Amino acid sequence: MSPRTPEETFRRLLELLSAKDMDAVADLWAENGTAEFPFAEGASPRRLTGREAVRDYLAGYPDLMDVRAIPTLTVRHTDQPDTVVVEFTARGRTVATDEPYQLDYITVLTTHQGLITRYRDYWNPLAAASAAGTLPELLDSLRSRTTRCPAC
């Protein structure tokens, strides 16, 4: 049997995310694969290196967000057969507040032999913080950073 395509790997990731099986999600990563979050702010990491770092990062995710549906999903193939660009929406509830949320993502996924070697996830940190109930803390963090370095 041939390895999963990048699209198949991403679809499997969403299935496992919906099943709240974070260990299995992390197992989709290559041993030294990376996860990058270029728009991350506050306490959120911008880069994780290695499957175990991804596993540690995802461990508490089901305690924060309850993903209940992926109502939109568009996969765009690139001229590189190991890379796809995925646009999707996640809907669910924030565990701490039981409030509904909806977040839109653009993910660039690169795989090798069915495992993720590079995962670049572009999401709105303000929308994520609002969904998680941590928007005031994020805004305070951004204000203090701007105060320390007005030109930054």
C-alpha positions as MATLAB code, in Angstrom:
seq = 'MSPRTPEETFRRLLELLSAKDMDAVADLWAENGTAEFPFAEGASPRRLTGREAVRDYLAGYPDLMDVRAIPTLTVRHTDQPDTVVVEFTARGRTVATDEPYQLDYITVLTTHQGLITRYRDYWNPLAAASAAGTLPELLDSLRSRTTRCPAC';
ca = [
       0.000    0.000    0.000;
       1.363    3.430   -0.927;
       1.669    6.220    1.672;
      -1.178    8.666    2.152;
      -1.230   11.717   -0.083;
      -0.966   15.130    1.606;
      -4.719   15.578    1.188;
      -5.442   12.180    2.734;
      -3.112   12.990    5.627;
      -4.882   16.287    6.260;
      -8.327   14.712    6.100;
      -7.138   12.065    8.567;
      -5.862   14.837   10.861;
      -9.328   16.426   10.875;
     -10.984   13.061   11.611;
      -8.670   12.480   14.561;
      -9.122   16.058   15.781;
     -12.893   15.566   15.754;
     -12.434   12.288   17.649;
     -10.227   14.183   20.153;
      -7.397   11.672   19.644;
      -4.483   14.072   20.004;
      -1.883   11.306   20.301;
      -2.970    9.960   16.932;
      -2.873   13.493   15.469;
       0.719   13.856   16.690;
       1.553   10.458   15.201;
       0.832   11.945   11.760;
       4.010   14.047   12.131;
       7.394   12.888   10.928;
       9.843   12.491   13.804;
      11.452   15.875   13.033;
       8.443   17.496   11.374;
       7.547   21.074   12.236;
       4.382   22.980   13.026;
       4.497   26.715   12.422;
       1.981   29.350   13.461;
       3.179   32.604   11.835;
       0.390   34.732   13.309;
       0.631   33.343   16.853;
       0.596   35.906   19.654;
       0.695   35.887   23.419;
       1.575   32.540   24.987;
       1.008   30.603   21.751;
       4.186   29.187   20.216;
       5.228   30.243   16.733;
       7.087   27.002   15.969;
       7.215   23.440   17.221;
       9.952   21.074   16.121;
       9.463   17.336   16.304;
       6.591   14.929   16.785;
       6.912   14.967   20.575;
       6.762   18.770   20.728;
       3.562   18.598   18.660;
       2.225   15.890   20.987;
       2.942   18.052   24.061;
       1.308   21.074   22.421;
      -1.847   19.138   21.508;
      -2.199   17.255   24.800;
      -4.588   19.743   26.402;
      -6.424   20.841   23.265;
      -9.645   18.880   23.969;
      -9.813   20.620   27.357;
      -9.815   24.014   25.577;
     -11.781   23.548   22.370;
     -14.505   21.087   21.447;
     -14.410   20.881   17.652;
     -17.794   19.648   16.515;
     -17.797   20.285   12.774;
     -15.670   21.231    9.811;
     -18.408   22.733    7.617;
     -16.129   24.008    4.862;
     -13.003   22.430    3.458;
     -11.183   23.301    0.251;
      -7.965   21.545   -0.731;
      -5.771   23.190   -3.333;
      -3.061   21.128   -4.919;
       0.222   22.810   -5.766;
       2.873   22.148   -8.374;
       4.744   20.295   -5.610;
       3.081   16.888   -5.218;
       4.004   16.699   -1.521;
       2.309   20.021   -0.632;
      -1.321   21.154   -0.443;
      -2.971   24.362    0.701;
      -6.122   23.820    2.725;
      -8.783   26.360    3.632;
     -11.218   25.234    6.292;
     -13.564   26.369    9.017;
     -13.840   24.750   12.434;
     -16.960   25.105   14.546;
     -17.514   24.001   18.077;
     -17.646   25.145   21.656;
     -15.078   26.605   23.993;
     -14.829   24.207   26.922;
     -14.169   26.842   29.617;
     -17.072   29.094   28.641;
     -19.330   26.675   26.731;
     -19.639   29.460   24.158;
     -19.837   28.596   20.458;
     -16.925   29.486   18.208;
     -16.045   29.464   14.553;
     -12.475   29.828   13.314;
     -11.196   30.016    9.753;
      -7.800   28.602    8.830;
      -5.437   28.386    5.916;
      -2.922   25.577    6.271;
       0.019   24.722    4.052;
       0.857   21.055    4.541;
       3.937   19.213    3.295;
       4.340   15.481    3.756;
       6.862   12.771    3.011;
       5.727    9.152    2.863;
       2.401   10.116    4.388;
       3.861   11.918    7.415;
       3.783   15.659    8.025;
       7.163   17.294    7.590;
       5.930   20.885    7.658;
       2.603   22.270    8.833;
       2.080   26.025    8.502;
      -1.172   27.143   10.079;
      -2.454   30.671    9.436;
      -5.239   31.681   11.806;
      -6.502   34.841   13.419;
      -5.066   35.092   16.965;
      -7.762   37.582   18.013;
     -10.546   35.234   16.932;
      -8.816   32.291   18.631;
      -8.355   34.233   21.881;
     -11.945   35.405   21.753;
     -13.120   31.817   21.297;
     -10.903   30.616   24.144;
     -12.072   33.381   26.472;
      -8.547   34.823   26.688;
      -8.962   37.929   24.541;
      -8.402   40.416   27.412;
      -5.096   38.735   28.310;
      -3.949   38.727   24.681;
      -4.834   42.402   24.249;
      -2.967   43.264   27.459;
       0.049   41.349   26.163;
      -0.068   43.199   22.845;
      -0.459   46.572   24.589;
       2.516   45.952   26.872;
       4.650   44.880   23.922;
       3.724   48.061   22.034;
       4.416   50.179   25.113;
       7.890   48.680   25.490;
       8.746   49.182   21.827;
       6.534   51.775   20.073;
       8.335   51.276   16.758;
       7.936   47.449   16.819;
];
